[in-house]
Amino acid sequence: QVQLVESGGGLVQAGGSLRVSCAASGGTFSDNFMAWFRQAPEKEREFVASISWSMDSVYADRVKGRFTISRDNAKNTVYLQMNSLKPEDTAVYYCAAGRKYGSRRVSDPLRYNYWGQGTQVTVSS
């Protein structure tokens, strides 16, 4: 069983930066496929970024060039560095963990077996 705990959310002005973290416990973190999703009020959960055990990363078009996902296997932690934030980035950000290999797309929430409780990110205009 993998437990995920996000932290680092908060309020930031448009154009600012924020880094959210996700600490994992249980299982073998270095084998996990990790991702960030987000969900704004009255909207569906959407894919933000993913990173594989081999450090390959994938980004949603909306955040490409502004967000960077990374992982520190020694600390069992995955990060999402968010720069040039926009009001439309406001959402609850969720960390997700999946198996090392999977048949579903990395942007498919069903690929992931474990989810954190989420951390709120609010970008003011």
PyMOL CGO cylinders between C-alpha atoms (Angstrom):
from pymol import cmd
from pymol.cgo import CYLINDER

trace = [
    CYLINDER, 0.00, 0.00, 0.00, 1.34, 3.41, -1.00, 0.3, 1, 1, 1, 1, 1, 1,
    CYLINDER, 1.34, 3.41, -1.00, 0.44, 6.56, 0.89, 0.3, 1, 1, 1, 1, 1, 1,
    CYLINDER, 0.44, 6.56, 0.89, 0.85, 9.96, -0.74, 0.3, 1, 1, 1, 1, 1, 1,
    CYLINDER, 0.85, 9.96, -0.74, 0.87, 13.29, 1.06, 0.3, 1, 1, 1, 1, 1, 1,
    CYLINDER, 0.87, 13.29, 1.06, 0.97, 16.56, -0.87, 0.3, 1, 1, 1, 1, 1, 1,
    CYLINDER, 0.97, 16.56, -0.87, 2.21, 19.86, 0.52, 0.3, 1, 1, 1, 1, 1, 1,
    CYLINDER, 2.21, 19.86, 0.52, 3.28, 23.29, -0.62, 0.3, 1, 1, 1, 1, 1, 1,
    CYLINDER, 3.28, 23.29, -0.62, 0.04, 24.67, -2.00, 0.3, 1, 1, 1, 1, 1, 1,
    CYLINDER, 0.04, 24.67, -2.00, -1.06, 28.21, -1.30, 0.3, 1, 1, 1, 1, 1, 1,
    CYLINDER, -1.06, 28.21, -1.30, -2.02, 31.58, -2.69, 0.3, 1, 1, 1, 1, 1, 1,
    CYLINDER, -2.02, 31.58, -2.69, 0.18, 33.28, -5.28, 0.3, 1, 1, 1, 1, 1, 1,
    CYLINDER, 0.18, 33.28, -5.28, -0.22, 36.19, -7.65, 0.3, 1, 1, 1, 1, 1, 1,
    CYLINDER, -0.22, 36.19, -7.65, -0.42, 35.70, -11.39, 0.3, 1, 1, 1, 1, 1, 1,
    CYLINDER, -0.42, 35.70, -11.39, 3.06, 35.43, -12.86, 0.3, 1, 1, 1, 1, 1, 1,
    CYLINDER, 3.06, 35.43, -12.86, 4.45, 34.00, -9.65, 0.3, 1, 1, 1, 1, 1, 1,
    CYLINDER, 4.45, 34.00, -9.65, 5.90, 30.60, -8.82, 0.3, 1, 1, 1, 1, 1, 1,
    CYLINDER, 5.90, 30.60, -8.82, 5.07, 27.80, -6.45, 0.3, 1, 1, 1, 1, 1, 1,
    CYLINDER, 5.07, 27.80, -6.45, 6.42, 24.33, -5.81, 0.3, 1, 1, 1, 1, 1, 1,
    CYLINDER, 6.42, 24.33, -5.81, 4.24, 21.52, -4.56, 0.3, 1, 1, 1, 1, 1, 1,
    CYLINDER, 4.24, 21.52, -4.56, 5.63, 18.29, -3.16, 0.3, 1, 1, 1, 1, 1, 1,
    CYLINDER, 5.63, 18.29, -3.16, 4.33, 14.78, -2.71, 0.3, 1, 1, 1, 1, 1, 1,
    CYLINDER, 4.33, 14.78, -2.71, 5.90, 12.48, -0.15, 0.3, 1, 1, 1, 1, 1, 1,
    CYLINDER, 5.90, 12.48, -0.15, 5.34, 8.77, -0.64, 0.3, 1, 1, 1, 1, 1, 1,
    CYLINDER, 5.34, 8.77, -0.64, 5.53, 5.95, 1.85, 0.3, 1, 1, 1, 1, 1, 1,
    CYLINDER, 5.53, 5.95, 1.85, 5.03, 2.22, 1.43, 0.3, 1, 1, 1, 1, 1, 1,
    CYLINDER, 5.03, 2.22, 1.43, 5.98, 0.24, -1.63, 0.3, 1, 1, 1, 1, 1, 1,
    CYLINDER, 5.98, 0.24, -1.63, 9.10, 0.86, -3.70, 0.3, 1, 1, 1, 1, 1, 1,
    CYLINDER, 9.10, 0.86, -3.70, 8.98, 4.50, -4.71, 0.3, 1, 1, 1, 1, 1, 1,
    CYLINDER, 8.98, 4.50, -4.71, 11.69, 4.26, -7.36, 0.3, 1, 1, 1, 1, 1, 1,
    CYLINDER, 11.69, 4.26, -7.36, 9.55, 1.76, -9.27, 0.3, 1, 1, 1, 1, 1, 1,
    CYLINDER, 9.55, 1.76, -9.27, 6.43, 3.92, -9.24, 0.3, 1, 1, 1, 1, 1, 1,
    CYLINDER, 6.43, 3.92, -9.24, 5.16, 5.90, -12.17, 0.3, 1, 1, 1, 1, 1, 1,
    CYLINDER, 5.16, 5.90, -12.17, 4.24, 9.29, -10.68, 0.3, 1, 1, 1, 1, 1, 1,
    CYLINDER, 4.24, 9.29, -10.68, 1.97, 12.06, -11.87, 0.3, 1, 1, 1, 1, 1, 1,
    CYLINDER, 1.97, 12.06, -11.87, 0.22, 15.26, -10.96, 0.3, 1, 1, 1, 1, 1, 1,
    CYLINDER, 0.22, 15.26, -10.96, -3.42, 15.94, -11.76, 0.3, 1, 1, 1, 1, 1, 1,
    CYLINDER, -3.42, 15.94, -11.76, -5.56, 18.91, -10.88, 0.3, 1, 1, 1, 1, 1, 1,
    CYLINDER, -5.56, 18.91, -10.88, -9.23, 19.64, -10.46, 0.3, 1, 1, 1, 1, 1, 1,
    CYLINDER, -9.23, 19.64, -10.46, -10.85, 23.05, -10.53, 0.3, 1, 1, 1, 1, 1, 1,
    CYLINDER, -10.85, 23.05, -10.53, -14.32, 23.66, -9.10, 0.3, 1, 1, 1, 1, 1, 1,
    CYLINDER, -14.32, 23.66, -9.10, -17.06, 22.11, -11.24, 0.3, 1, 1, 1, 1, 1, 1,
    CYLINDER, -17.06, 22.11, -11.24, -14.52, 20.69, -13.67, 0.3, 1, 1, 1, 1, 1, 1,
    CYLINDER, -14.52, 20.69, -13.67, -13.20, 17.22, -14.27, 0.3, 1, 1, 1, 1, 1, 1,
    CYLINDER, -13.20, 17.22, -14.27, -9.84, 16.13, -12.97, 0.3, 1, 1, 1, 1, 1, 1,
    CYLINDER, -9.84, 16.13, -12.97, -7.19, 16.79, -15.59, 0.3, 1, 1, 1, 1, 1, 1,
    CYLINDER, -7.19, 16.79, -15.59, -3.69, 15.54, -16.21, 0.3, 1, 1, 1, 1, 1, 1,
    CYLINDER, -3.69, 15.54, -16.21, -0.83, 17.94, -15.53, 0.3, 1, 1, 1, 1, 1, 1,
    CYLINDER, -0.83, 17.94, -15.53, 2.44, 15.99, -15.77, 0.3, 1, 1, 1, 1, 1, 1,
    CYLINDER, 2.44, 15.99, -15.77, 3.98, 12.59, -15.22, 0.3, 1, 1, 1, 1, 1, 1,
    CYLINDER, 3.98, 12.59, -15.22, 7.42, 11.16, -14.61, 0.3, 1, 1, 1, 1, 1, 1,
    CYLINDER, 7.42, 11.16, -14.61, 8.55, 7.60, -15.03, 0.3, 1, 1, 1, 1, 1, 1,
    CYLINDER, 8.55, 7.60, -15.03, 10.99, 5.55, -13.00, 0.3, 1, 1, 1, 1, 1, 1,
    CYLINDER, 10.99, 5.55, -13.00, 13.57, 6.38, -15.70, 0.3, 1, 1, 1, 1, 1, 1,
    CYLINDER, 13.57, 6.38, -15.70, 12.89, 10.14, -15.37, 0.3, 1, 1, 1, 1, 1, 1,
    CYLINDER, 12.89, 10.14, -15.37, 10.99, 10.47, -18.63, 0.3, 1, 1, 1, 1, 1, 1,
    CYLINDER, 10.99, 10.47, -18.63, 8.44, 13.25, -18.27, 0.3, 1, 1, 1, 1, 1, 1,
    CYLINDER, 8.44, 13.25, -18.27, 5.24, 14.17, -20.08, 0.3, 1, 1, 1, 1, 1, 1,
    CYLINDER, 5.24, 14.17, -20.08, 3.31, 17.42, -19.80, 0.3, 1, 1, 1, 1, 1, 1,
    CYLINDER, 3.31, 17.42, -19.80, -0.16, 18.63, -20.65, 0.3, 1, 1, 1, 1, 1, 1,
    CYLINDER, -0.16, 18.63, -20.65, -0.08, 21.27, -23.37, 0.3, 1, 1, 1, 1, 1, 1,
    CYLINDER, -0.08, 21.27, -23.37, -1.56, 23.84, -21.00, 0.3, 1, 1, 1, 1, 1, 1,
    CYLINDER, -1.56, 23.84, -21.00, 1.45, 23.71, -18.69, 0.3, 1, 1, 1, 1, 1, 1,
    CYLINDER, 1.45, 23.71, -18.69, 4.26, 22.83, -21.06, 0.3, 1, 1, 1, 1, 1, 1,
    CYLINDER, 4.26, 22.83, -21.06, 7.13, 25.27, -20.72, 0.3, 1, 1, 1, 1, 1, 1,
    CYLINDER, 7.13, 25.27, -20.72, 5.84, 26.60, -17.38, 0.3, 1, 1, 1, 1, 1, 1,
    CYLINDER, 5.84, 26.60, -17.38, 5.73, 23.55, -15.11, 0.3, 1, 1, 1, 1, 1, 1,
    CYLINDER, 5.73, 23.55, -15.11, 8.48, 21.05, -14.33, 0.3, 1, 1, 1, 1, 1, 1,
    CYLINDER, 8.48, 21.05, -14.33, 7.98, 17.68, -12.69, 0.3, 1, 1, 1, 1, 1, 1,
    CYLINDER, 7.98, 17.68, -12.69, 10.86, 15.99, -10.92, 0.3, 1, 1, 1, 1, 1, 1,
    CYLINDER, 10.86, 15.99, -10.92, 11.46, 13.23, -8.43, 0.3, 1, 1, 1, 1, 1, 1,
    CYLINDER, 11.46, 13.23, -8.43, 14.00, 12.45, -5.75, 0.3, 1, 1, 1, 1, 1, 1,
    CYLINDER, 14.00, 12.45, -5.75, 14.02, 8.71, -5.19, 0.3, 1, 1, 1, 1, 1, 1,
    CYLINDER, 14.02, 8.71, -5.19, 16.29, 9.05, -2.17, 0.3, 1, 1, 1, 1, 1, 1,
    CYLINDER, 16.29, 9.05, -2.17, 13.61, 11.17, -0.48, 0.3, 1, 1, 1, 1, 1, 1,
    CYLINDER, 13.61, 11.17, -0.48, 10.61, 9.29, -1.90, 0.3, 1, 1, 1, 1, 1, 1,
    CYLINDER, 10.61, 9.29, -1.90, 9.29, 12.61, -3.13, 0.3, 1, 1, 1, 1, 1, 1,
    CYLINDER, 9.29, 12.61, -3.13, 7.97, 14.00, -6.39, 0.3, 1, 1, 1, 1, 1, 1,
    CYLINDER, 7.97, 14.00, -6.39, 7.80, 17.72, -7.07, 0.3, 1, 1, 1, 1, 1, 1,
    CYLINDER, 7.80, 17.72, -7.07, 5.93, 20.05, -9.36, 0.3, 1, 1, 1, 1, 1, 1,
    CYLINDER, 5.93, 20.05, -9.36, 7.60, 23.39, -9.94, 0.3, 1, 1, 1, 1, 1, 1,
    CYLINDER, 7.60, 23.39, -9.94, 5.08, 25.86, -11.32, 0.3, 1, 1, 1, 1, 1, 1,
    CYLINDER, 5.08, 25.86, -11.32, 6.24, 29.11, -12.90, 0.3, 1, 1, 1, 1, 1, 1,
    CYLINDER, 6.24, 29.11, -12.90, 4.41, 31.89, -14.71, 0.3, 1, 1, 1, 1, 1, 1,
    CYLINDER, 4.41, 31.89, -14.71, 1.24, 30.89, -12.94, 0.3, 1, 1, 1, 1, 1, 1,
    CYLINDER, 1.24, 30.89, -12.94, -2.11, 31.99, -14.34, 0.3, 1, 1, 1, 1, 1, 1,
    CYLINDER, -2.11, 31.99, -14.34, -5.51, 32.31, -12.64, 0.3, 1, 1, 1, 1, 1, 1,
    CYLINDER, -5.51, 32.31, -12.64, -6.70, 29.34, -14.69, 0.3, 1, 1, 1, 1, 1, 1,
    CYLINDER, -6.70, 29.34, -14.69, -4.11, 27.19, -12.89, 0.3, 1, 1, 1, 1, 1, 1,
    CYLINDER, -4.11, 27.19, -12.89, -6.20, 27.52, -9.75, 0.3, 1, 1, 1, 1, 1, 1,
    CYLINDER, -6.20, 27.52, -9.75, -7.20, 24.03, -8.64, 0.3, 1, 1, 1, 1, 1, 1,
    CYLINDER, -7.20, 24.03, -8.64, -6.64, 21.29, -6.13, 0.3, 1, 1, 1, 1, 1, 1,
    CYLINDER, -6.64, 21.29, -6.13, -3.48, 19.49, -7.18, 0.3, 1, 1, 1, 1, 1, 1,
    CYLINDER, -3.48, 19.49, -7.18, -3.33, 15.74, -6.65, 0.3, 1, 1, 1, 1, 1, 1,
    CYLINDER, -3.33, 15.74, -6.65, -0.35, 13.43, -6.64, 0.3, 1, 1, 1, 1, 1, 1,
    CYLINDER, -0.35, 13.43, -6.64, -0.84, 9.95, -8.10, 0.3, 1, 1, 1, 1, 1, 1,
    CYLINDER, -0.84, 9.95, -8.10, 1.23, 6.78, -8.20, 0.3, 1, 1, 1, 1, 1, 1,
    CYLINDER, 1.23, 6.78, -8.20, 0.96, 3.87, -10.57, 0.3, 1, 1, 1, 1, 1, 1,
    CYLINDER, 0.96, 3.87, -10.57, 2.80, 0.71, -11.44, 0.3, 1, 1, 1, 1, 1, 1,
    CYLINDER, 2.80, 0.71, -11.44, 6.07, 0.86, -13.31, 0.3, 1, 1, 1, 1, 1, 1,
    CYLINDER, 6.07, 0.86, -13.31, 4.47, -0.40, -16.51, 0.3, 1, 1, 1, 1, 1, 1,
    CYLINDER, 4.47, -0.40, -16.51, 0.92, 0.09, -17.67, 0.3, 1, 1, 1, 1, 1, 1,
    CYLINDER, 0.92, 0.09, -17.67, -1.20, -0.16, -20.77, 0.3, 1, 1, 1, 1, 1, 1,
    CYLINDER, -1.20, -0.16, -20.77, -3.16, 3.03, -20.24, 0.3, 1, 1, 1, 1, 1, 1,
    CYLINDER, -3.16, 3.03, -20.24, -2.02, 6.46, -21.32, 0.3, 1, 1, 1, 1, 1, 1,
    CYLINDER, -2.02, 6.46, -21.32, -0.09, 8.42, -18.70, 0.3, 1, 1, 1, 1, 1, 1,
    CYLINDER, -0.09, 8.42, -18.70, -2.82, 11.06, -18.81, 0.3, 1, 1, 1, 1, 1, 1,
    CYLINDER, -2.82, 11.06, -18.81, -5.53, 8.52, -17.90, 0.3, 1, 1, 1, 1, 1, 1,
    CYLINDER, -5.53, 8.52, -17.90, -6.43, 8.68, -14.19, 0.3, 1, 1, 1, 1, 1, 1,
    CYLINDER, -6.43, 8.68, -14.19, -7.22, 4.97, -14.31, 0.3, 1, 1, 1, 1, 1, 1,
    CYLINDER, -7.22, 4.97, -14.31, -3.54, 4.24, -14.83, 0.3, 1, 1, 1, 1, 1, 1,
    CYLINDER, -3.54, 4.24, -14.83, -2.88, 5.22, -11.24, 0.3, 1, 1, 1, 1, 1, 1,
    CYLINDER, -2.88, 5.22, -11.24, -3.61, 3.11, -8.19, 0.3, 1, 1, 1, 1, 1, 1,
    CYLINDER, -3.61, 3.11, -8.19, -2.90, 5.56, -5.40, 0.3, 1, 1, 1, 1, 1, 1,
    CYLINDER, -2.90, 5.56, -5.40, -3.86, 9.17, -4.84, 0.3, 1, 1, 1, 1, 1, 1,
    CYLINDER, -3.86, 9.17, -4.84, -3.03, 11.85, -2.31, 0.3, 1, 1, 1, 1, 1, 1,
    CYLINDER, -3.03, 11.85, -2.31, -5.58, 14.05, -0.58, 0.3, 1, 1, 1, 1, 1, 1,
    CYLINDER, -5.58, 14.05, -0.58, -4.70, 17.08, -2.68, 0.3, 1, 1, 1, 1, 1, 1,
    CYLINDER, -4.70, 17.08, -2.68, -3.31, 20.54, -2.02, 0.3, 1, 1, 1, 1, 1, 1,
    CYLINDER, -3.31, 20.54, -2.02, -5.02, 23.79, -2.98, 0.3, 1, 1, 1, 1, 1, 1,
    CYLINDER, -5.02, 23.79, -2.98, -3.26, 26.17, -5.35, 0.3, 1, 1, 1, 1, 1, 1,
    CYLINDER, -3.26, 26.17, -5.35, -4.91, 29.55, -5.86, 0.3, 1, 1, 1, 1, 1, 1,
    CYLINDER, -4.91, 29.55, -5.86, -3.60, 32.09, -8.36, 0.3, 1, 1, 1, 1, 1, 1,
    CYLINDER, -3.60, 32.09, -8.36, -4.95, 35.60, -8.02, 0.3, 1, 1, 1, 1, 1, 1,
    CYLINDER, -4.95, 35.60, -8.02, -5.17, 38.01, -10.94, 0.3, 1, 1, 1, 1, 1, 1,
]
cmd.load_cgo(trace, "trace")
